[in-house]
Amino acid sequence: MSAEARYFRVGLFVLIGIVLIAAGAVILGGQDLFTEPIHFETVFDESVQGLEVGSPVTLRGVQLGTVSEIVFAGDYYPLETAEQRLKYGERVVVRFSVRDPPEAGISTEERRRRIQQLIDRGMRLRLATSGITGTSFVEADFVPPEKHPPMEIPWTPEHLYVPSAPSLMATLSSAAERIFDRLEDLDLEPARHVVLEVAHAE
């Protein structure tokens, strides 16, 4: 066999191998290789302990994307006044990416309009914790919009913005604090005197 024939066969073998690898990647990964991710962000006014880059973002248990960045708002967005820095500086900006849905190619403005419709219906992002591993993730769900209005922020988000809602743990903690505050405000001294008088009468 001539040298040219050997080189041709080796080149053909390599080419076939590359085609097979590419085909396998498409089969295993679907069309993710050919779609651009869409970037979103939200803001949390609570601890994001346990949330990491790579954590899933889900909608009613179905994974939509992954967390790509976690930063303090004050480290990324300009806060012009001391009041803004005090109020918003330590709020946490969480960015995540989602693969383009089948209707790929729609304009950014159309996508923004559709997302706004979902937000108006009550779509919010909240922190959730896996019961098995204890790791945190971001969960999208629909809540009563009148009870969870979008958080006011003094900057223009760099990416498509979806408001957040308090996590279940934050809600329970806030409710417990309100209960304890009310108990502290109650005047229990008269009731204690009544109990002592009844005890003496017996």
Secondary structure as UniProt FT lines:
FT   HELIX           3..29
FT   TURN            30..31
FT   HELIX           32..34
FT   STRAND          37..44
FT   TURN            49..50
FT   TURN            53..54
FT   STRAND          56..59
FT   TURN            60..61
FT   STRAND          62..72
FT   HELIX           73..76
FT   HELIX           82..88
FT   TURN            89..90
FT   STRAND          92..99
FT   TURN            102..105
FT   HELIX           108..121
FT   STRAND          123..129
FT   TURN            131..133
FT   STRAND          136..142
FT   TURN            145..147
FT   STRAND          160..161
FT   HELIX           168..185
FT   HELIX           189..201
//
